[in-house]
Amino acid sequence: MTDLSLKELDKETIAKAYARWAPVYDLVFGAVFERGRHAAIAAAERIGGRILEVGVGTGISLPDYSPRNRICGVDISGPMLRKARERVAEHELTNVEGLWVMDAEHLSFPDASFDVVVAQYVITTVPDPEATLDEFARILKPGGEIVLVSRVGAEAGLRRALERWFAPAARKLGWRTEFSWERYARWAERTAGMALVERRTMPPFGHFSLIRFAKNARTAVDHDHAAKRAAA
């Protein structure tokens, strides 16, 4: 079995799955994914500025962002976002600009709108991961970063066998178990201006990685230097 085909996950299945997860998501996954969340936030805040979290879910990450950054969030699940809005109100998170129901493959933001795009445990749950990454690159400012915490499938061994065995059940839950590193690498290679800057294994059990892509970092620096020289 190769990577799951794009047709095996669809938006309706995903939305229904996460509507079911909404009441218990924090309880089930909060502690399990805590280190990955904190690593993603730390990476995003090295850049700072205006940050979009795609797949913001119940907003479990929102209180952990520094108030000096402006945070936007989108998710395909209305029930998830209702809990996120409750969290924003409870914690009085005045740095959260807004939370919207939105399809990650068709983001309703202008080009170059954000300094950082964060997506935690999202890329392997969308119908077309490469199209989703294309959208992230489109709305990212030059010099900005895409920060992912995402599944990377095993290439061999027991974990690979378990991923293949669990794949049909995983689809019903709204995610893929198999997703090779080559898909991330191929996307970066074919996407102008995007470069891989970090890949780091995350718990639990090495199933996930922190992955960072930078957009035109050198070009952005060069333009900034040129503007300063012109001003002088």
C-alpha positions in Angstrom: 0.0 0.0 0.0 1.3 3.5 -0.9 0.3 6.8 0.5 -3.5 7.1 0.7 -5.1 8.7 -2.4 -6.5 12.1 -2.2 -10.0 10.8 -2.7 -9.9 8.7 0.5 -10.4 11.8 2.6 -13.0 14.4 1.8 -14.1 17.6 3.5 -17.5 16.2 4.6 -15.9 13.2 6.3 -13.3 15.4 8.0 -15.9 18.0 9.2 -18.1 15.3 10.6 -15.2 13.6 12.3 -14.0 16.7 14.1 -17.5 17.7 15.1 -17.6 14.4 16.9 -14.2 15.1 18.5 -15.1 18.6 19.6 -16.5 17.8 23.1 -13.6 15.5 24.1 -10.7 16.7 21.9 -8.8 18.5 24.7 -9.2 15.6 27.1 -8.1 13.0 24.6 -5.3 14.8 22.8 -4.4 17.7 25.0 -1.6 16.1 27.0 -0.5 13.8 24.1 0.2 16.6 21.7 1.4 19.2 24.3 5.1 19.1 23.4 4.4 19.4 19.8 2.1 22.4 20.4 4.7 24.1 22.5 7.5 23.4 19.9 5.3 24.9 17.1 4.5 28.0 19.1 8.1 28.5 20.1 9.1 28.2 16.4 6.4 30.6 15.3 7.4 33.2 17.9 11.0 33.2 16.7 9.5 35.1 13.7 6.5 36.7 15.5 4.2 39.3 14.1 0.8 38.2 12.5 0.4 34.5 12.9 -2.3 32.3 11.3 -3.1 28.9 13.0 -4.8 26.6 10.5 -6.8 23.9 12.2 -7.0 25.9 15.4 -9.6 23.5 16.6 -10.8 24.2 20.2 -8.1 26.9 20.5 -6.1 24.9 23.0 -2.9 26.7 21.7 -4.2 30.2 21.8 -3.4 31.1 25.5 0.2 30.0 25.0 1.0 32.6 22.3 2.7 35.8 23.5 0.3 38.8 23.6 2.8 40.8 21.5 1.8 38.7 18.5 -1.5 39.0 16.6 -3.2 35.6 16.2 -5.8 34.5 13.6 -7.3 31.0 13.5 -9.3 29.0 11.0 -10.9 25.5 11.1 -13.2 23.5 9.0 -15.3 22.5 12.1 -17.9 24.9 13.5 -18.3 23.0 16.7 -14.5 23.1 17.3 -14.5 26.9 16.7 -17.3 27.5 19.2 -15.1 26.0 21.9 -12.2 28.1 20.6 -14.3 31.3 20.9 -15.3 30.3 24.4 -11.6 29.9 25.3 -10.8 33.4 23.8 -13.5 35.0 25.9 -12.6 33.0 29.1 -8.9 34.0 28.9 -9.6 37.5 27.5 -7.2 37.0 24.6 -7.2 40.4 23.1 -4.4 39.5 20.7 -6.7 37.1 18.8 -7.9 39.0 15.8 -10.5 36.5 14.7 -11.6 32.9 14.3 -13.3 31.7 11.1 -14.7 28.5 9.6 -12.6 28.1 6.5 -11.3 25.4 4.2 -7.5 25.1 4.4 -7.2 24.5 0.7 -9.1 27.8 -0.1 -8.1 30.4 2.5 -9.9 33.7 2.2 -6.9 35.9 2.8 -4.9 38.1 0.4 -1.5 37.1 -0.7 1.3 37.8 1.8 -1.0 38.3 4.8 0.9 36.6 7.5 4.4 36.4 9.0 3.9 32.8 10.1 1.4 30.0 9.2 1.2 27.3 11.9 -0.6 24.0 11.2 -0.5 21.4 14.0 -1.6 17.9 13.1 -3.4 19.2 10.0 -1.6 18.3 6.7 -2.3 14.6 6.9 -6.0 15.2 7.5 -6.9 17.3 4.5 -8.0 15.9 1.1 -5.2 17.6 -0.9 -2.1 18.2 1.3 0.0 19.8 -1.5 -2.8 22.2 -2.4 -3.1 23.2 1.2 0.7 23.8 1.5 0.4 25.9 -1.7 -2.2 28.1 0.1 0.1 28.5 3.1 2.9 29.6 0.8 0.6 32.1 -1.0 -0.6 33.9 2.1 2.9 33.9 3.7 5.0 37.1 3.6 8.5 36.9 2.2 10.9 36.1 5.0 8.1 34.3 6.9 7.8 30.6 7.8 5.3 27.7 7.6 5.5 25.8 10.9 4.0 22.3 10.9 3.7 19.6 13.4 2.8 16.7 11.2 2.8 13.0 10.8 5.7 11.4 8.9 5.1 7.8 8.0 7.5 5.1 8.8 9.5 3.7 5.9 9.8 0.2 7.2 9.5 -2.0 10.3 6.8 -2.6 12.8 5.4 0.9 12.8 5.1 0.8 9.0 3.1 -2.4 9.3 0.8 -0.9 12.1 0.2 2.2 10.0 -1.0 0.1 7.0 -3.2 -2.1 9.3 -4.8 0.9 11.0 -5.3 3.0 7.8 -8.9 2.1 7.0 -10.1 2.9 10.6 -8.0 6.2 10.6 -9.8 7.4 7.5 -13.1 7.2 9.4 -11.6 9.2 12.2 -10.5 11.9 9.8 -6.8 11.4 9.3 -4.1 9.4 7.4 -1.7 7.1 9.1 0.6 6.8 6.1 2.3 9.9 4.8 5.8 9.7 3.6 8.5 12.3 4.1 9.0 12.4 0.3 5.7 14.2 -0.1 6.9 17.1 2.1 10.3 17.2 0.3 8.8 17.0 -3.2 6.5 19.9 -2.4 9.4 22.1 -1.2 11.5 21.2 -4.3 8.7 22.2 -6.7 7.5 25.3 -4.9 9.4 28.5 -5.9 10.8 30.4 -3.0 10.2 27.8 -0.3 13.0 26.0 1.5 13.1 23.4 4.3 14.9 24.9 7.3 14.2 22.3 10.0 12.8 18.8 10.6 12.8 17.5 14.2 11.1 14.4 15.6 8.3 15.0 18.1 6.6 12.7 20.6 4.6 10.5 20.9 6.8 7.6 19.7 8.3 9.6 16.8 5.2 9.5 14.8 5.3 13.3 14.2 7.8 15.9 13.3 8.2 19.7 13.6 8.8 20.9 10.1 9.7 24.4 9.1 9.7 26.0 5.6 11.0 29.5 5.0 9.8 31.7 2.2 12.3 33.7 0.2 14.3 34.5 3.3 17.4 35.6 1.4 15.4 37.7 -1.1 13.6 39.4 1.7 16.8 40.3 3.5 18.4 41.6 0.3 15.3 43.8 -0.4 15.4 45.1 3.1 19.1 46.0 2.8 18.5 47.7 -0.6 15.7 49.8 0.9 17.9 50.9 3.7 20.7 51.8 1.3 18.3 53.8 -0.9 17.0 55.7 2.2 20.5 56.6 3.2 
